[in-house]
Amino acid sequence: MLQANYHTTAILLAAGSGSRMNSDLAKQFMHVRDIPVVAHSLLALENATLVSEIIIVTRSDSHAADENYFRSLLQEYSITKVVKICAGGATRQESAFRGLAQVSEVTTHIAFHDAARCLVTNEMVDSVIAKAHENACASAATRATDTIKLIGESGVTLTSGQPLRENCYIMQTPQVFALDLYKNAAEKARLNGFNATDDCALVEAMGIGVTLVDCGRENIKITEQTDILLAEAILGARGGGK
């Protein structure tokens, strides 16, 4: 059951390319166990109890074709929560802002999710959203298991100020925020010309920490060809899919 007085809009960022995949096919349209990467992500959002609606952000240079593709995908997989499909921007941040502009008047929270992070489950999505309902902002993450080193300009490790492994987390999505908080962070980023690689950084730039929810190491992002093989192995171990 949806939590009373909360309306969470999930913004699925599907405006990426296949540049690091060495492929003409964008990574979100590749297949993992015969299902498009983006369909896995959409199904997790569709089945998440705390997601009220979904907005899909497409590639700006092929929006019409992408929208047609998504319309057929929604029908094929019986996805009903998608309310809008809009064109993205030149950067991930601009795509997020364009999705933000499409949220409904009743939205109280927004959940950004990268379409290429296709192994997320509806349980993971709900756990992050629930934490954001409590603390205004939360993100999926996983504890780093390797030692992290900081280097200087020469490429040599620094001799002091190295992070402790137990304090290091690898960021994931979804990243969920109270709507007003994120709007303020987005506006400040625009005014300051600040461009971040994830949405949490916008809020952190305002001096606000984000609560992390450990979603484990399976919530990987499809970035390289080997990630397809890993994703298929993980889904196989889960029993074939979501």
C-alpha positions in Angstrom: 0.0 0.0 0.0 1.2 3.5 -0.8 2.2 5.5 2.2 -0.4 8.1 3.0 0.1 11.7 1.7 3.1 10.7 -0.4 3.2 10.5 -4.2 6.5 9.4 -5.6 7.2 9.9 -9.3 10.0 7.7 -10.7 12.0 9.4 -13.5 13.7 6.7 -15.6 16.8 8.2 -17.3 17.0 6.4 -20.7 19.0 9.0 -22.6 22.3 7.2 -22.6 24.3 5.9 -25.5 26.4 2.9 -26.3 29.7 4.7 -26.5 31.5 2.6 -23.9 29.9 -0.5 -25.3 31.5 -0.1 -28.7 28.1 -0.6 -30.2 25.7 1.4 -32.4 22.9 0.2 -30.1 22.3 2.2 -26.9 23.0 0.1 -23.8 19.4 0.5 -22.5 18.1 -1.3 -25.7 20.4 -4.3 -25.5 19.0 -7.5 -24.2 19.7 -9.4 -21.0 18.2 -12.9 -21.0 16.1 -11.9 -24.1 14.5 -8.9 -22.4 15.6 -5.3 -23.2 17.7 -3.7 -20.4 15.2 -0.9 -20.0 12.3 -3.3 -19.7 13.9 -4.9 -16.7 14.2 -1.4 -15.1 10.7 -0.5 -16.0 9.3 -3.7 -14.6 11.0 -3.0 -11.2 9.5 0.5 -11.1 6.1 -0.8 -12.2 6.1 -3.4 -9.4 7.4 -1.2 -6.7 4.5 -0.4 -4.3 5.8 3.1 -3.5 6.1 4.3 -7.1 2.9 6.2 -8.0 3.9 7.0 -11.6 6.8 6.9 -14.1 8.3 9.4 -16.5 10.7 8.2 -19.1 13.4 10.5 -20.4 14.7 9.6 -23.9 17.6 10.5 -26.1 17.0 14.0 -27.4 18.4 13.3 -30.9 16.1 10.4 -31.5 13.1 11.2 -29.3 10.4 10.3 -31.8 11.8 6.9 -32.5 12.5 6.2 -28.9 9.0 7.2 -27.9 7.5 4.8 -30.4 9.8 2.0 -29.1 8.7 2.7 -25.5 5.0 2.8 -26.4 5.3 -0.7 -27.9 7.4 -1.9 -24.9 4.8 -0.7 -22.4 2.1 -2.6 -24.2 4.2 -5.8 -24.5 5.1 -5.9 -20.8 1.8 -4.5 -19.5 3.4 -1.5 -17.9 0.7 0.9 -16.8 2.4 3.5 -14.5 4.1 5.5 -17.3 2.4 8.9 -17.6 4.9 10.8 -19.8 7.8 10.3 -22.2 10.0 13.3 -22.7 13.2 14.1 -24.5 16.4 14.4 -22.4 19.3 16.8 -22.7 23.0 16.8 -23.6 24.0 15.6 -20.1 22.6 13.3 -17.5 21.9 16.3 -15.2 20.0 18.1 -17.9 18.0 15.0 -18.7 17.1 14.7 -15.0 16.0 18.4 -15.0 13.8 17.8 -18.0 12.2 14.9 -16.3 11.7 17.0 -13.2 9.8 19.6 -15.3 7.2 16.9 -16.2 6.2 15.7 -12.7 2.5 16.0 -11.7 1.1 18.6 -9.3 0.5 16.0 -6.6 4.1 14.7 -6.6 5.8 14.9 -3.2 9.0 12.8 -4.0 11.0 12.0 -7.1 13.1 8.9 -7.6 15.7 9.0 -10.3 16.8 5.7 -11.8 19.3 4.9 -14.6 17.7 2.7 -17.2 21.0 0.8 -17.5 20.8 -0.3 -13.9 18.6 -3.2 -14.9 19.1 -5.6 -12.0 17.4 -3.4 -9.4 14.4 -5.1 -7.9 11.1 -3.6 -6.8 12.0 -4.4 -3.2 15.2 -2.3 -3.5 13.2 0.6 -5.0 10.6 0.5 -2.2 13.3 0.4 0.5 15.1 3.5 -0.8 11.8 5.4 -1.3 10.6 4.5 2.2 13.9 5.9 3.6 13.5 9.1 1.6 10.0 9.4 3.0 11.5 9.4 6.4 14.7 11.5 5.8 13.9 13.7 2.7 16.6 12.1 0.6 18.0 8.6 0.2 20.0 6.6 -2.3 20.8 3.0 -3.2 24.4 2.2 -2.6 26.7 -0.7 -1.7 29.6 -0.8 0.7 33.0 -0.8 -1.0 34.9 -4.1 -0.5 38.1 -2.9 -2.1 40.6 -0.4 -0.7 40.0 3.0 -2.2 43.1 5.2 -2.9 43.3 8.9 -3.7 46.0 10.1 -6.1 47.6 13.4 -6.9 48.1 15.0 -10.3 51.1 12.8 -10.9 49.1 9.6 -10.6 51.0 8.7 -7.3 49.0 7.9 -4.2 48.7 10.7 -1.6 50.5 10.0 1.7 47.7 11.3 3.9 44.0 11.8 3.9 43.2 8.4 2.4 39.6 7.2 3.0 38.9 4.4 5.3 37.3 1.4 3.4 34.6 1.0 6.0 33.5 4.6 5.3 33.3 4.1 1.5 30.2 3.3 -0.5 29.7 2.9 -4.2 26.7 4.9 -5.4 23.8 3.4 -7.2 20.2 4.3 -8.2 17.4 4.9 -7.4 18.2 8.2 -5.8 15.1 9.7 -4.1 14.4 13.2 -2.9 11.6 15.3 -1.4 10.4 17.3 -4.4 11.0 20.8 -3.0 14.4 19.9 -1.7 15.5 18.7 -5.1 14.0 21.6 -6.9 16.0 24.0 -4.7 19.2 22.0 -5.3 18.6 21.9 -9.0 18.1 25.7 -9.1 21.2 26.3 -7.1 23.2 24.1 -9.5 21.9 26.1 -12.5 22.9 29.4 -10.9 26.3 28.2 -10.0 27.0 26.3 -13.2 27.5 23.1 -11.2 27.3 19.9 -13.2 27.2 16.6 -11.2 27.5 13.0 -12.2 24.7 12.0 -9.8 21.7 13.7 -8.2 22.9 13.3 -4.6 25.8 15.6 -5.4 23.3 18.5 -6.0 21.8 18.1 -2.6 25.2 17.6 -0.9 26.4 20.8 -2.5 23.7 22.5 -0.3 25.3 20.9 2.8 22.6 18.2 3.1 23.7 14.6 3.6 21.9 11.7 1.9 20.9 8.5 3.7 22.3 5.5 2.0 20.5 2.2 1.7 22.7 -0.8 1.0 21.1 -2.6 -2.0 24.0 -5.1 -2.4 26.5 -5.7 -5.2 23.9 -7.1 -7.7 22.5 -3.7 -8.5 25.0 -3.1 -11.3 24.9 -0.7 -14.2 25.3 -1.9 -17.8 28.4 0.0 -19.0 30.6 -2.5 -20.8 30.0 -5.7 -22.8 31.2 -7.8 -19.8 28.4 -6.3 -17.7 25.8 -8.1 -20.0 27.4 -11.4 -19.1 27.4 -10.6 -15.4 23.8 -9.4 -15.5 22.7 -12.6 -17.2 24.5 -14.7 -14.7 22.9 -12.8 -11.8 19.4 -13.1 -13.3 20.1 -16.8 -13.9 21.0 -17.3 -10.2 17.7 -15.5 -9.3 15.7 -17.9 -11.4 15.6 -16.2 -14.8 14.4 -12.7 -14.2 12.7 -10.4 -11.7 
